[in-house]
């Protein structure tokens, strides 16, 4: 095996310089876990040099650099197969930047080429359906997301072996939509299928295994089983701290999720500690209007809200709303969450007319975007009733 380093941190040399400094730590020759991880990553990126570089840039969170590289590769090729692949990768770049409409556009351009050149049950076609489904998921259209994810699973279950990691990814994605729709039993069913495959197929310190643990933790959190949620979130964090750079957005996700559990448990100092760790990474790693940065502001605001510091809560909630209105469609459930949170903070301050205005906006969005029996609709309806009682 060639010399392998662990990446510590990636940062610009200075604001004006296009150069980055990468901190590396030398690994030992007898590191068996690292050997397995390296072999696995080499298999995943088995392309020509520049395509491998693009995938690596995506993996380490350097999305703008990946976009520059893929755009240059697109200009240099006239081959339809290469174009389809590059469009596909540019779709991933735009998804990671939070630009979901642009991402969907690239995936659809890739799909158009694949439909002309591949049979209807080809795995590459399935992957493109999957990614279009992901964009609908990100934009809050969950029924459309399920529709595309089911197309993906139908192809992959026929074309792939039962232990293929690509099949695990599809189970993971449809599980995520069911989780957002409040159907936690279906979500756990698909997430556990994903984990079963992923544990067999990948090394114990692979980032995709961290994803599986993280998502199961999320369902348990939504079900109110906080000890189980922490168990799975901490497994995920342990892998990510070993496998990813210290400023990677997925590491921020783990800190954020653990913070959410502590917030729900009423341990607000712990919640703030983890939320602020997450926010520090996201401010450096993401564009200023990325939806995940908005969520981070919202989560910190929620802790201050729970502590009774409503002015501080409003400060963070309004930052969240400013980004969310720019980044997401007007009927996205996350926008409803932003309005609801601001309404509850105004209620805490005793300004009930403003509170009612915001929580009613939240309900209007949720009634358009979620199933009528979704728990979030009940939560916001209860908020409206509580505000009216105080007026």
Secondary structure, 3 states (H helix, E strand, C coil): CCCCEEEEEEEECCCCCCCEEEEEEECCCCCHHHHHHHHHHHHHCCCCHHHHHHHHHHHCCCHHHHHHHHHHHHHHCCCHHHHHHHHHHHHHHHHHCCCHHHHHHHHHHHHHHHHHHCCCCCHHHHHHHHHHHHHHHHCCCHHHHHHHHHHHHHHHHHHCCCCCHHHHHHHHHHHHHHHHCCCHHHHHHHHHHHHHHHHHHCCCCCHHHHHHHHHHHHHHHHCCCHHHHHHHHHHHHHHHHHHCCCCCHHHHHHHHHHHHHHHHCCCHHHHHHHHHHHHHHHHHHCCCCCHHHHHHHHHHHHHHHHCCCHHHHHHHHHHHHHHHHHHCCCCCHHHHHHHHHHHHHHHHHCCHHHHHHHHHHHHHHHHHHCCCCCHHHHHHHHHHHHHHHHC
